[in-house]
Amino acid sequence: MTQKFIKKNLKLSLDFDHHVVRDPDILAKVPRGACIIITKKGDKSFNRESRALAESVARGGEKCFEARKEGSRWTVKQFAY
């Protein structure tokens, strides 16, 4: 995990948190305690690293969901690896 990945993940996570405050219904599909990974449209390198982390968690039996940023829009769906 690189410093660049960590910084981008923190920035996107904060952006997602702000979005959730404005639209809490976006989390309706996510069960309590599930992991949420962040991805961004068009950022293959970042997404590959994010998905690798999610795969390791999902293989342990934990449910993971993907919060994807596309422009200013966020979507949330169950992570499938």
Phi, psi and omega in degrees: 000124183268162176298322180299316178297314182299314180297316180294320179297318177298315180298312180293324178297317177296319178298318179295318177302317178297321179295318180297324178298320180281332183221073184296340180295343180298337181267006183301329182277347188266118178290150178304133178088355180286152177277146177237125174255154181253133171229163182223129180305130175086359181249078187300318182296311179298315182296322179298316180292320179295316180292326177298320177296317181295321179299319180295324178287316182295325178294336177279001177099354180279142177283138178235145177234149181253122172260115186247129178261126176231100187069239177258003184262142176243141172231153178231130177214160179295138181283130177237124179248000000 
